[in-house]
Amino acid sequence: MKCANSVLTPYLTKLFKISVQGGQVPKDWKHATVVPIYKNGNLNKRENYRPVSLTSTVCKVLEKLVLNRLWYFISDRCPLNDSQFGFRTSRSCSSQLISYVDLLTKALDKGLCADVVYLDLSKAFDKVSHGKLMQKLNDRKIPTLLNQWIKSFLSDRTLSVVIQKQSSKIRRVTSGVPQGSILGPLLFLLYTDDVDNILCDLIKLYKFADDMKLYYIFDPKESETDAHKPLQQCIDTLYGWCRENSLPLNLKKCCIVHFGSNNPCTTYHFEHQEIAKHSNERDLGVIFDERLTFQTHIDSVVNRARRLVSLMFRSFRTRSDNVIMPIYKTMIRPQLEYASAVWNPYLLKQVKQIESVQRYVTKRLINYSLLSYDARLLKIRLPSLKTRRDYFDLIGMYKIINKLSYAGQNIDISFLNRLSRGHAFRIRPSSYRLNARKSALFVRAVNAWNVLPSYVVSEPDLKRFKFLLRQHLYACNLNV
């Protein structure tokens, strides 16, 4: 289609106009071939697979056009709540977790406690009620033409499941937004956006698509009988909202983590079922423990990386750096660096624990075993893992300062006014009482940011900033 775009464009344009102006989507465009993608757990249980819909390519082109128009209208007239980070520009898993860590560590440093309820919606994308979704679009005053087209897009859909080239019978789809479509994610965000309106002021919410967590910060000095009431009331209200909107909670996967040394660890309930208490929980790929040391996460990523290293050396006889290093950089090192701006450790034992993976890999290379670790890195022109994490820290700070990434309103950045030395973007270091506060990006990496040259931090282009930052770190023998 791309190769024949000059021929197809006039006909597709006419076809798209007829579809949008008539508020009708052709039947063939509404059939989906569902391919189940394995997630985790027992291979023989269907709930452990994610259904991905393969839909019409022509329809996806039109969906993109409708999506752009719908986003423009929503951003201008009825924007989504700031609590939602999924499927939105300038927002990512890392940016949400940076904001989350900053919020938690700031509360703990003040002697406060936090109760965080992690919610799991059961098959959320498949349970969306079409009628309720259209009502919510009407409440947002979405243009009638778009509303009619979206209604036709969702109604009378069909699907068939394909496994190993074997296709099931065609079935009608009565609910949900098609996973794998262009328009589906935004429709889901609009469907769940009003959940923020039912919460009280003391309870806040973080969302990433269908992943939600309620957090409640409170003073443990208050009487235990009163401290837990606001969160329990919001849990009850949220449970009712989920039932009303046909998005049932998977109560077995919902849990609560209590943060704070003086936390009374109050028990909360969904109706009559107690919410499980966990000492740590995986949140968007990062494991949070109740003390915010991230030791459990570091153990997990290091063990996973070591298993991959063993698999690599069993699969390849050669120990040449020309073969091993590209595999390591592509398949193994990313496991050790995902969202590192969230959990970059400051303890020396944790730094050495992560670095041990790269030490082992470089030690096994031909003609490198007798060299020291620093000499091996210099010869291969490979940066240390700590250097790369510091590099990603500075990029994360640059994006937030220059509003290229949104990390919530709780991050308070105060710039120094003295211009006698250093650059104009120097940040005032924050004072802290507990070591847990060092986990926050804008506490841990402030000194490294403040000593950067002015020509680096003042660069307006992100790609150019990364290039200048690498040059500066290379000049400082940090070899990024």
N, C-alpha and C positions, 0 to 999 in steps of 0.2 A: 504493500500500500504506500509506503514511503517512496519507493522508487517510481511509482506511478502517480504521485501526488498532483502533478500538473494536469493530468487527465481526469482524475477522480474528484478534485476539489470542487468544480462547479456542480457536479451531481450531488455530492455529499452536502454541500451548502443548501441546495434546494430541498433535499431530503430532511435536513435538520430544521429548516424553517417550517416545513409542513408539520413536523413532529411537535415542535415547541408551540407554534401558533394554534395547533389543533388540540394540544394537551393530550396527545396520544403517543404511546411507545409501541412499536411493532412487536407482535407476539414472539417472533424469533429472537428478538433482543432480550427478552425477559426469561429465557431459559438458561439455566446455569448447570455446568458440569462440575460436580463437587468432588474434589480430591481430598481424602483425609490425610492430614499431616500429623505424624506421631509427636506427642508432647512428652509425656513421661508416664511411668507406672506400668501396669500390666498391659502387654501388647494385645491381649484378647478382649479387652474392655473398650467399647466404643467411646465412652466418656473421656478416654485418655488420648483422643485424637481431635485435632482442630480442623473443622470443615472449611476448606478454601474453595471459593466459587470461581470457576473460569467462565467468564461471560463474553459476550460479543465485543470484538475489538472496535467495531464501528460505533457501538453504543458507548464505549468508554471514551471515545473522542468527544462525543456529544456531552457525556457526563462531565468531562473536564471543563467544557464551556459553561455548563450550568453551574458547576461548582464555583468557578471564578465569579460569576454574577451573584451567586448566593452569598459567598464570603464578603463581597463588596457591600452588599446590602446589610448584612449582619454587623459588620465592623462599623458601618456608618450609623445605623439606626438602633440596633439592639445587640450590643456586643456580649460575648460569652463572659461568664464569671472568671475572675483571675485564678480561681482554684484549679482550673482545668489546664493541664500541661500537654495533653496528648493531641497529636495531629495538628499542632499549631506552630507557625513560624516563630523562630527565636526562642523556642521552648523545647526542652529535651529531658530525658531521664536525669542526666547529670545536673541540669539547671534546677530541677525540682528538688533533688536530693541535697544540693548545695544550700538551697534555701531552708530545707528541713533541718539539716545539721546545724546551721546557724541559729535557727529558732530554738532547738533543743538545748544546745550548749549554752546559749545565753540565759535560758531559764534555769538550768542546773547551776550555773555560776552564781546566780543570785540566791541560791538556796531553795529554789522552787522545785516542784515535782511535775512530772508529765505522765499522763496515761494516754496511750495511743492504741486505738482500736483499728486493726487491719481487717477490711471487709473484702469478701470474695463473692461477686455476683455469679450465679450459676448460669452459664451459657447466655451471657447478657446480650450479645449481638443477635442471637437467634430468638430471643424472647420479646423483642420490641413489638409492642402493639401498634399496628398500622393506624387504627382509628385514633388512638391517643396521640400518636406522633403528628398526624395531620391537625389535630386540635391544637397542639402546642405550636405548630407552624402558623396557624391562624391567629393565635394569641400574639405572636410576634409581628403580625401584620405583613407577612411575606407576600409579595405581589401575587395576585390571583393566577396569572399566567404560569409562574413558577410552581405555585401550589398544585395546579391541575396536572402539570407535567410530572411532578414528583408523585402524586397520587396514582397516576397511571403507571409510573415506573415501579411502584411497590406492589400494585394489585395484580392478581392473576399470574403470578410468577410460578415457574415450574423448575424442577431440578431432577437430576439423575446422578447417582453415585457411580464413579468409575474406579475400579480396583483391578490392577493388572490387565487392563484392556477389556475387562468385563463390565458391562453397564447394567445398572438396575432399571426397574420400571420407572417411568416418569411419574413424579408426585407433585401435587400442588403445594405451594408455600403459603401459609396463612399468617405468618408473623416473621419478624426479624428484618434486619438489613443485610443484604448479601455481602459476606466477607470476601474480599478480593475485588470489590467494585471501587470506583473512584469516589462516588457520592456517599457510600455507606458510612464511612467514619464520621463525616460532618453531621449526618442525620442522627447518629447515635449521640454525638456531643449535644445536639439541640434537645434530644429526648431526655437526657439526664441533667441538663443545666439547671433546672429549677430545684434540684435537691438542696442547693445552698440556701434557698429561701426558707426552708423549714427549720434551720438550725438557730439556736440562740446565740447571742453575741459572745458568750464565753467559750463556745466550741467552734473550732475551725476545721476546715476540710481541705485535703489535698487530693486531686484526682489526676490520673493518667489513663485516659480512655475509660475502661471499666474497672481499673484498680483504684480503690478509694481507701483513705485512712482518716479517721477522726482523731484529733488531738486536743487534749484538755490540759492546760497548765494551771496549777493551783498551788496555794501555800499550804504545806503540810501542818502548819501550826493551827489551822482551823480545825474545828471538831470533825472527827471522822464521819459522823452521821450527816453532816451538811456538805462536806467536800465533794462527795461523789454524786450528789443529786442532779446537777446540771447535765453531766455526761449520761447518766442513766436515762434521763428524760429525753435527751436527743437520740439515744439508741432506740428507745421505744418509738419515737416519732419517725426515725429513719426506717425502722422495720415496717411500720405501717405504710410509708411511702413506697417501699419496695413491693409490697403486696398490691398496693393500689395501681402501680405501674407495671405489673406483671414481670418484675425482675426479682425473682426469689433469691435469697441469700443462701450460699452453701455454708451452713452453720458449722460443718466439720472443719472447714478451712479458715473460718473467721477466728481471730485470736486477739489478745491484748498483751502489750508489753508495758511494764511499769518502769519508768526512768526516775532516778533520784534516790539518794541513799536513805532519805527519811520517808520514802513513799509508803503509805499504809497498805498498799496492794489490795485495794478494795475489789470485791467480786462484783462483776456486772453480768446481766442476763439479757438474752433475747426471749422475751416472754418468760417462760419457766425454764429455759435451758441456759446453763451457765456458760459464759464465754471462756474458752480455754486461755490459760496464762502461759506465755512463752518467755523464756529468758533471752531468746534472740529470734529474729525473723528476717527472712529475705525480702527486701523491698527494692523492686525494679533492678534486680541483679546484684544488689549489695546487701550483705548480711549485717544487720544492726544488732548489737548486744546491749543489754540494759545499762552497761557502764560506758558505752560509746568508745571502747578501745579498738574496735574493729579487728580484734585478734581472731575471732571465729571466721571472719571473711578472709583474712590473710591466710589462715590455715587452709581454707577451702581452695582459694585460687592457686596457692603454691602446690598443693597436692594434685590438683587437676593438671597443672603445667608439668609436674614431674611425671605423671602418667603419660602425657603426650610425648615428653622427651624420651621415655623408655620405648614407646611405640615407634618413634622415629628411628631410634638407633637399632631396633629389631628389624625394621622394614628396609633399611639401607645399609649395605656393607661398607660403602665408602665413608670416610671421615674427612673428606675434602671440604674446606670452608666454602667453596663455590657451590656445593650441593646442600650442605647442612644449614648454612646461615640463611639462605632465602626461605627454607622451610620453617626455621625457627622464627624469623621475623614475621612470617605470614600467618602461621598456625598457632604458635606457642606464646610469643611475647604479647599479643593482644589480650590473652587470657589474664595476664598479670597487670594490665594497664586499663582495663575497662573502668570508666568513671573514677580514675585515680584522684581527680581533684576533690572528690568527696571524702576519701579515706586515706590519703597520703600520710604514712606514719611518720612520727617524729622520734619514736623510740629506736635506739640503735639496734636492739635485738630484732625488731621487726624489719628494719631496713636490711640487715644481714640475712634474715630468713628469705626475703624476696630475692635478694641478689644471688643467693646460693644456686638458684636455677640457672642463671646465666653463667655463673662461675663453672658449673658442672659441664654445660654444653661446650663452652670454649676450651675447657681442659681436655676434652675428648678429641679435639681436632688434630689432624696430622701436623707435626712440627710446632705445636703450640704448648704441649704438655709441660715442658721444662721452663716456660716463661711465667713470670708473675701475672696476676690478674690484670693489673694496670697495663703491663706491657702487651698482653694479649689484646686488650681493648684498643690500644693505640695502633697495633699492627693491623687489626681487622677494620679499624676506623668505626668502632662500635661504641656508642655511649653507654654509660652505666644506667641501670634501671632507675636509680634515684635521680640522676640528671634528667631523664626523660619525664619523670613525674613532676619535677620542679618546672620543667618546660611547659607541661600541660597546665600546671597551676597558674603560670603567668598568662597563658593564652586565655584561660577561664576568667581571670581578673580583667583582662583587656576587653573581653566581650561584654562583661557585665557593666564595666565603667562606661563603655562607649555605646551601651544600650543595644548591642547586637544579640544579647541573650538576656532573657527575663528570668530573674531568680527571686521573685517575690518582693514585697514592699518592706519586709522585716530587716533586710540587710541595710544597715545605716553606714554610709561611707562618708567620712569626714576628711577633707583635704587640708594639708598644712598651708598656712598663708605665707610663711616665710619663703622668699624666693632668692635668698642670698646664696644658697647652694642647692644643687639637685634640680629636678625638673618640676614643672608646675602641677603634676598629677600625683605628687607624693601624698600618701595616705597617713593619717594620724594613727599610730599604733594603739591598739585597744589594751586596756589593763584587764587582767583576769585573775581569778582566785584559784580555780581548779584546772588541772592539766587537761581535763576533758574539753575545755574551751579551745585548746590548741587544734582540735579536729576541724574547726571552722576555717574555711579557705581564707577569709579576710582577717584572720588572726595569724594563721600559720605562715602565709606567704607575703605579708606586708613588707618585711625587711628586704626580701629579694626584689620586690617591685620597686621600692624606693631607691635602690642603688642602680637601677637601669639608666642608661644614658637618655638624655632628653630627646634625641633624634629617633630613638626606638619607640618610646611610649607615646610620642606625639604623632606618629605615623597614622593617617586616617584609614588606610587600606589594610584589611586584615591579612591578606596574602603577603603584602609587603612587610607588615609587622612581623609575621612569622619568619620571613627571610632575614630581616635585620636582627631578630632575637637569636636565631641560630648562629649568625655571624658573631654576635657579641659573646655568646656562650662559648663558641669555638675559640675566640680570642682569649677567653679566660680559662682555656684548657679544659672545658667541660664537654666539648666534643658531642654536640647533639647531631 
